[in-house]
Amino acid sequence: MKLKKLKIGRTELPGNLLLAPMADVTNLAFRLLCRSYGADLTYTEMISADALINENRKAVLKGLASREDRPFGVQLVGSSPEKLREAALFVEEEFRPEVIDVNLGCPSKRITGTGCGSALLRSPELVYGIISELTGTLNTPVSAKIRILKSEEKTLEIARLIEKAGASALTVHGRTAEQMYSGNSDLARIRAVKNALSIPVIANGDIRDEESAEKTLEFTGCDGLMVGRAAMGTPFIFRRIRHYLETGEKLEIDPQAQQSGDFEAYITLLEEHGLLPSINLRMHAQWFTKGLHGSRHFREKINNLEDGKSIVELMKISFPEKI
Ligand SMILES: Cc1cc2nc3c(=O)[nH]c(=O)nc-3n(C[C@H](O)[C@H](O)[C@H](O)COP(=O)(O)O)c2cc1C
C-alpha cells in the first residue's frame, strides 16, 4: 500500500493524488470527473489576481466552484503582494477553498511578461513577500507551485523561503521554465527539495501511468503526486494509479468504452454547471478521443463544427457502441 494520506494545513486528504491546475482544462466539470475517479484534491485553473480585483470579477468567477468539488484549491497568479492579498481575501470569503495556491511556475510569455508565474523565481525576496503577505492575512492554508531552477542551490533557496513564509505545502514541477515541456522532469532535483523541507512536498511532472507514479513517489520520497497532462481526456488515470498504489495490480480497461463514456459524462457535467458555452469543446473532444478507433474520422469532421450540440451528435455517430 503506497498510497498515503496527505495533510495540507488542517485538511486531511484520504490519499495523496492531486489534479494539477491547468488553464483551459481544469474547469469545474473536469475537476468533478477527476474527483469521481479518485483525485484527492483538485485545483482550479490559474486565476489572475488583477482580473479578480477588477470589474470583470463576475465573469472570472462564473461556474468556478461548487459544493460538490471539495476539497479544492484555487490557484492565483499575480506579482503584487497587495493585489494577491486582496484577490485571495475575496476568494476566501466567496468560496472557502481548502487551500489557496500561488502560481510561481508558469513559463508562458503572456504570464512572465507581466512579472508573474516563473518570472517570480528570479526574485526570491518578492516570493517571500507574497507568501508571507498571504499566510499573514488568510485563514486558508497557502500552497505554492514552482518549477526547478538550473542551480540546485537556488531551487532550494526559494523552496526554503516559501516554507519560511508559512506555506502549508509546495508542489515542484521538475523542469526549468526555459525547458517549457521538453526533456524529462528531474526527479533528483525534486527529491533534493523534499529533503530540504518539513512541509509536504508534492512531486509533479511526467506522471502518466501506474509505473511513473510509483517511481516518482519512491524516488523522490514526496508526500503527494500531482498529475497534469495525463488526465486530459483520460481522467480515469486517477483510478488506475490509485488502484495500483493500493494493490500493486493494474486495472484492465477498455479505452474505447472508458474514454467515450467519460466524454459523455463530461458533457453532462458541463451542461449541469452551465459551462458548455465557455469552453472550447472541440479541443476537449480531441483529448477525450485521442487514440480511439474511429478518432481520425471524428477529428476530420469535428473541424467543421462549432457548437456543442453538433459535436455530441458527431460523437454519437463516430463511437456508437458507447454513447
Ligand atoms: C494546458 C496546460 C495548462 C496549464 N496551466 C497551468 C496553470 O494554470 N497553473 C499552473 O500552475 N500550471 C499549469 N500548467 C502546468 C501543469 O500544472 C503541470 O505543472 C505540468 O503540465 C507538468 O505536469 P504533467 O507532466 O503531469 O503534465 C499547465 C499545463 C498545461 C499542459
The ligand as a MOL file (V3000), in Angstrom:
LIG
                    3D

  0  0  0     0  0            999 V3000
M  V30 BEGIN CTAB
M  V30 COUNTS 31 33 0 0 0
M  V30 BEGIN ATOM
M  V30 1 C -2.7540 23.0720 -20.8800 0
M  V30 2 C -1.9510 23.3210 -19.6280 0
M  V30 3 C -2.3110 24.3520 -18.7930 0
M  V30 4 C -1.5850 24.5940 -17.6100 0
M  V30 5 N -1.9960 25.5920 -16.7770 0
M  V30 6 C -1.3800 25.7410 -15.5710 0
M  V30 7 C -1.8840 26.6460 -14.5990 0
M  V30 8 O -2.9070 27.3220 -14.7990 0
M  V30 9 N -1.1920 26.7610 -13.4250 0
M  V30 10 C -0.0760 26.0190 -13.1500 0
M  V30 11 O 0.4950 26.1310 -12.0750 0
M  V30 12 N 0.3970 25.1360 -14.0450 0
M  V30 13 C -0.2320 24.9610 -15.2230 0
M  V30 14 N 0.2100 24.0110 -16.0970 0
M  V30 15 C 1.3160 23.1230 -15.6960 0
M  V30 16 C 0.7780 21.8600 -15.0300 0
M  V30 17 O 0.0920 22.1730 -13.8390 0
M  V30 18 C 1.9370 20.8780 -14.7030 0
M  V30 19 O 2.8180 21.5090 -13.8280 0
M  V30 20 C 2.6990 20.4440 -15.9450 0
M  V30 21 O 1.8300 20.1080 -17.0040 0
M  V30 22 C 3.6040 19.2310 -15.6450 0
M  V30 23 O 2.8690 18.1460 -15.1660 0
M  V30 24 P 2.4340 16.9010 -16.1410 0
M  V30 25 O 3.6920 16.3440 -16.7250 0
M  V30 26 O 1.7230 15.9560 -15.2390 0
M  V30 27 O 1.5640 17.4880 -17.2060 0
M  V30 28 C -0.4760 23.7770 -17.2880 0
M  V30 29 C -0.1120 22.7450 -18.1530 0
M  V30 30 C -0.8340 22.5040 -19.3010 0
M  V30 31 C -0.4300 21.3560 -20.2030 0
M  V30 END ATOM
M  V30 BEGIN BOND
M  V30 1 1 1 2
M  V30 2 1 2 3
M  V30 3 2 2 30
M  V30 4 2 3 4
M  V30 5 1 4 5
M  V30 6 1 4 28
M  V30 7 2 5 6
M  V30 8 1 6 7
M  V30 9 1 6 13
M  V30 10 2 7 8
M  V30 11 1 7 9
M  V30 12 1 9 10
M  V30 13 2 10 11
M  V30 14 1 10 12
M  V30 15 2 12 13
M  V30 16 1 13 14
M  V30 17 1 14 15
M  V30 18 1 14 28
M  V30 19 1 15 16
M  V30 20 1 16 17
M  V30 21 1 16 18
M  V30 22 1 18 19
M  V30 23 1 18 20
M  V30 24 1 20 21
M  V30 25 1 20 22
M  V30 26 1 22 23
M  V30 27 1 23 24
M  V30 28 2 24 25
M  V30 29 1 24 26
M  V30 30 1 24 27
M  V30 31 2 28 29
M  V30 32 1 29 30
M  V30 33 1 30 31
M  V30 END BOND
M  V30 END CTAB
M  END
